[in-house]
Amino acid sequence: MFRRLIIILGLLLFLLIAAAAWNIRQAGKPMNADEIPQWKLIQETQDSILLQSVAEPDRKTEAFLAGPSDRFGCDTLIMLAGAETGPDFFQLSPEIVEKANTILLIQPFQNFAKYLEKPEDINGWSIFDWWNLPHRFRKEYLQNLGAMQALIDYIQSKASAGRSRFSGRIVLAGGSAGAPVPAMITGFYPEKVSGLMIIFGFTNIKAVINNEIYRQGLIRLKITDSEEGLQFSIQRGFLKFLSTVFSVILGNMLKYGDIELYLSDIKNTPVHFINGDHDHLISDETYLPMWEAAPEPKSETWLKGGHIDPSNPKEVKRIINLMDQWAESKNLRLCQN
């Protein structure tokens, strides 16, 4: 009887794990264009655009806009930004942003990410809430695509209507964890995008999470990967176990963020990569799949240093200059007058 109970419990545990794995894999499936939620522009001024979700009007995000006020038919560079980035960003390189239109789109997803940072907001979650978390992540991430698509459609509709500040030619750029969004949009609608830049981007989310948890664990424990002794071996073994478990779960849950899934669908759109040669997030397994999947014409720039630090104005200005240089080399920072 006891053995039968153990077998039944074991079977139930197996079924629960299998169901959880299936649920996570379903949430991590590659994005497709049909899933993108509809957003619209509800307000525009000389230096900002307010966007709103059609299905959920409470969802809003802002896009900050800079460019020459006395010229028309200008190309547009759209950069995806975090929630903490504001219009002061343009002051880092005013001479560059004034060449043509430059837009900083705040990710709607950032509001959800901030929400998860507050323990009091998730303490009352039910089992269903936790079960649905992978799909909630997916839904929230899709809002980024909806906002960017609405912004592109608005710009190109204004350009096609006649004399406008916009030419209709658009370059998309995203950095670090934000890089998949412009890559997805370009893969879905390559005819709408004239250029794509992936800034310090990475793929193979599973490998990134695995390496990063292990690296951060070594730092927290103040040990190295080469120290000898039983205690150090046990600590490293525990870190490897944790990093493997969490990377499998999160890597499969966020697999839709693997950029190479979308680059192969791009046609006739130049793609440029900017990376740091000592970036701890970049290795052959987290970069080469993107590079190999990207079609020609493609190019890359390797900078000395590690991963980009958005809090360092000098570093951000350097990246802005490089982005501008590449766009200019493709004749994508022009105005008609």
C-alpha positions, 0 to 999 in steps of 0.5 A: 500500500505504501509503495503504491502511494509513493508510485502515485505521488511520484506519477502526480509529481511527474505530471505536474512537472511535465505540465509546467514544462509544457506551459513554459514552452508554450509561453516561449514560442516565437512571436508572430505578427498576428499576435501584436496588439493594436496601439494608436497615437492619441497626442503629438507635440513638437517634441513628444508623441503619446501612444495608447493601447486600443484594447486597454486604454489605460496602457500608454507610453511616450515617445520623445522626438527631436529633429530640425524644426525648419526642415521637412522629409527627414529620415527617422531613427527610432531607439527603444529606451527604458522607463528611466530614460527621458528627453534629457537623453537628446542633450548628450549629442544635440548636434547629431539628433538635430541632423534628422528625426530621432525618436526615443520610445519608452518600452511599455513593458518597463511598467510591468517590470517595475511592478514585479520589483515590489514584493508587496504587489505579488505577495497575494498571488494565487497559484493561478497567477504564478502559473500564468506568469510566463504568458503574462510576460509574453503579453506584456512584451508584445506591448512593446511591439504594438507601440513600435508598430503604431509609431512606424505606421504613423510616421509613414502615413504622415510621410505619404500624405504630403509635406511632412517632417518625416520622409518615411524612411526609418532606422530601428535600434535596440540595445541589450535586452531591448534589442529583440523588439526592433529585430522582431518588427524588422523581421515581420515588416522588412519593407517598412524598415530601412535599417536595423541596429542591434546594440550590445544585443545577445541571443540564446537567453538560456546560456546568458542566464546560466552564465550570468547567475554563475558569474554573479554567484561567484562575486557574491560568495567572493570566490573564483572559478579556479580556487581549490578546496572542498568548500569552494568545490561545493559552493561552485557545484551549488551555483552551477546547479542553481544556474542550470535550473533557473536558466532552463526555466527562464530560458524556455520562458523567454525563448521568443527573445532569441533574436536570430529567430527573426533576422532570417526573415529580413530582406534588403534591409541592412543590419549593423551590430555594435558590441563590446570586446569584453562584454560578459554577456557576449560569447560565440554561443550568444552572438554568432547565431545572430550574426549568421542568421542576419542576411546581407548587407550586414556589418559589425563594430567591436568596441573596447570594453564591456557591456554598455552602461546606460548611466555613463553619459560618455559611453552613451554618447559614444554609442549615439555617435557610432549609430549616427555614423552608420546611418549616415553611411547608408544615407539614412540621416537625410532631409529633403531640404 
